[in-house]
Amino acid sequence: MNPGVDSTMTPADERRRSVSADHVTSALTTPIGRGEVDTFDRRVGLGTIVTADGRRLDFHAIEIADGSRDIEVGRRVAFVERRRLGIPQAVGVREI
């Protein structure tokens, strides 16, 4: 038995826990991107950011780091770029 491991955890639970920890570690070491909020629809919670190099990244309101789920168009932001389902998206969006 491994110390510090919940004996009620199944092997699948342990794998999910490991993957989750890897995701957190990865987010902490990923370079921060910068850009400007180009669009944001409060009703559906979806927006786009134009990056410093001109690319467009989508983001969802739950990715706004201050928890407000709202941000004004034109705000300068920092974010982490992630691929979800093969599509680059902005996560951890915060005003700068």
C-alpha positions in Angstrom: 0.0 0.0 0.0 1.3 3.5 -0.9 1.5 6.0 1.9 -0.7 9.0 1.3 -3.0 7.2 -1.2 -6.6 6.7 -0.3 -7.2 3.0 -0.1 -10.7 3.4 -1.6 -9.3 4.9 -4.8 -9.5 2.6 -7.8 -6.6 2.5 -10.4 -8.8 4.6 -12.7 -9.2 7.2 -9.9 -5.4 7.3 -9.5 -4.9 7.8 -13.2 -7.4 10.7 -13.3 -5.7 12.2 -10.3 -2.3 12.0 -12.0 -3.6 13.5 -15.2 -5.2 16.4 -13.3 -1.9 17.1 -11.5 -0.1 17.1 -14.8 -2.6 19.7 -16.2 -2.0 22.0 -13.2 1.8 21.7 -13.5 1.6 22.3 -17.2 -0.5 25.4 -16.7 2.1 26.8 -14.3 5.0 26.4 -16.7 3.3 27.4 -20.0 4.3 30.8 -21.4 1.8 33.6 -21.1 0.4 35.1 -24.2 -0.8 38.7 -24.5 -3.5 40.3 -26.7 -6.7 42.3 -26.7 -10.3 41.2 -26.3 -11.9 41.7 -29.8 -15.4 40.3 -29.1 -17.3 39.2 -26.1 -21.0 38.1 -26.0 -22.1 38.2 -22.4 -25.3 36.3 -23.1 -23.5 33.2 -24.3 -20.2 33.8 -22.5 -18.0 33.5 -25.6 -15.3 35.8 -26.8 -12.2 36.2 -29.0 -8.8 37.6 -28.3 -6.5 39.0 -31.0 -2.9 38.1 -30.0 0.1 40.3 -30.4 1.0 38.4 -33.6 -2.5 38.8 -35.1 -3.9 35.3 -34.4 -7.5 35.0 -33.0 -8.2 32.8 -30.0 -11.6 31.9 -28.6 -12.3 31.9 -24.9 -15.2 31.1 -22.6 -16.4 33.3 -19.7 -15.3 30.6 -17.2 -11.7 31.2 -18.3 -11.8 34.8 -17.0 -9.4 34.6 -14.1 -11.0 37.1 -11.7 -14.2 35.0 -11.6 -16.5 37.8 -12.9 -17.3 35.9 -16.2 -17.4 39.4 -17.8 -14.8 41.5 -19.6 -15.0 44.6 -21.8 -14.0 44.5 -25.5 -10.7 46.4 -26.0 -9.2 45.3 -22.7 -5.5 44.2 -22.9 -5.2 40.7 -21.5 -2.7 38.0 -20.6 -3.6 34.3 -21.1 -2.3 30.8 -21.5 -2.9 29.2 -24.9 -4.3 25.6 -24.8 -5.5 23.2 -27.5 -8.9 21.8 -26.7 -10.2 19.2 -29.1 -7.4 20.3 -31.4 -8.5 24.0 -31.4 -6.2 26.7 -29.8 -8.1 28.6 -27.1 -7.2 31.1 -24.4 -7.5 30.0 -20.8 -6.7 31.9 -17.5 -7.6 35.2 -19.2 -6.7 38.2 -17.0 -6.6 41.9 -17.6 -3.2 43.6 -17.6 
